[in-house]
């Protein structure tokens, strides 16, 4: 397994996921881990094919992450004091949007903004998993999102060039896009404190 994605919790721990190195034929050998501020690693979950989409609710009490291989994003109850997870549940399945969940970010209202890899979209989900809206993008391989700008009101969207994987070129792929005018803003992200 190898590390694929992660996020820092409100207490300064780095929570990250592992995945099978054979993405096309991934086996559930990855897991969910936390690196605490004393540099100790704890396993939080196992049986993950391709861990992705890590982010925390604004209050830090919900951890979102995905198994992209299954098109599922999950929500866990998260104990900020101990760094432990419980109550894992399917948050959303992105198959109906034509792709799998990739990088995500949370806005100040608690919406989870999720890149839909191969789906040419960024989807915004309410905390109950209901799709609030989807933003169409000009390329298919949407890899991650992050709020930025002076007011954290711009959504930066990264994309992947399919030729990196032996695919056909797609005009506009491999760039970072900026989406403005969403009427929302992100939350300041915590930094690792170790």
Long-range contacts (C-beta under 8 A, 24 or more apart in sequence): 1-29, 1-30, 1-31, 4-30, 4-50, 4-51, 4-52, 5-51, 5-52, 5-53, 5-54, 5-65, 5-103, 6-54, 7-54, 7-55, 7-56, 7-189, 8-189, 8-190, 8-191, 8-192, 9-34, 9-56, 9-60, 9-63, 9-78, 9-80, 9-83, 9-190, 10-56, 10-59, 10-60, 10-80, 10-190, 11-37, 11-60, 11-80, 11-81, 11-83, 11-190, 11-193, 12-37, 12-190, 12-191, 12-192, 12-193, 12-194, 13-37, 13-83, 13-192, 13-193, 13-194, 14-192, 14-194, 15-44, 15-54, 15-63, 15-65, 15-83, 16-51, 16-54, 17-48, 17-51, 17-52, 17-54, 17-65, 18-48, 18-51, 19-48, 19-49, 19-50, 19-51, 19-52, 20-49, 20-50, 23-50, 23-69, 26-50, 26-69, 32-65, 32-85, 34-83, 35-192, 35-194, 36-83, 36-194, 37-192, 37-193, 37-194, 38-194, 39-194, 42-83, 44-76, 44-83, 44-84, 44-85, 45-76, 45-85, 45-88, 52-100, 52-101, 52-102, 52-103, 53-101, 53-102, 53-103, 53-104, 53-114, 53-115, 54-104, 55-104, 55-105, 55-106, 55-112, 56-106, 57-106, 57-110, 57-127, 58-106, 58-108, 58-110, 58-187, 62-127, 64-91, 64-104, 64-106, 64-112, 66-100, 66-101, 66-102, 66-104, 66-114, 68-100, 68-101, 68-102, 68-117, 69-100, 71-95, 71-99, 71-100, 71-101, 72-101, 73-101, 73-104, 73-112, 73-114, 75-127, 75-129, 90-129, 91-125, 91-129, 92-123, 92-125, 92-129, 92-131, 94-119, 94-123, 97-121, 97-123, 97-134, 99-140, 99-142, 102-142, 102-143, 102-144, 103-143, 103-144, 103-145, 103-146, 103-158, 104-144, 104-145, 105-145, 105-146, 105-147, 105-155, 105-186, 106-186, 106-187, 107-147, 107-184, 107-185, 107-186, 107-187, 108-152, 108-184, 108-185, 108-186, 108-187, 109-184, 111-184, 113-145, 113-147, 113-155, 114-145, 115-142, 115-143, 115-144, 115-145, 115-157, 115-158, 116-142, 117-141, 117-142, 117-143, 117-160, 122-155, 122-157, 122-179, 135-179, 135-182, 137-177, 138-172, 138-177, 139-170, 139-171, 139-172, 139-173, 139-175, 140-170, 140-173, 141-170, 141-173, 146-186, 147-185, 147-186, 147-187, 148-186, 151-185, 152-185, 152-186, 152-187, 152-188, 153-180, 153-182, 153-184, 153-185, 153-186, 154-178, 154-179, 154-180, 155-179, 155-180, 155-182, 155-186
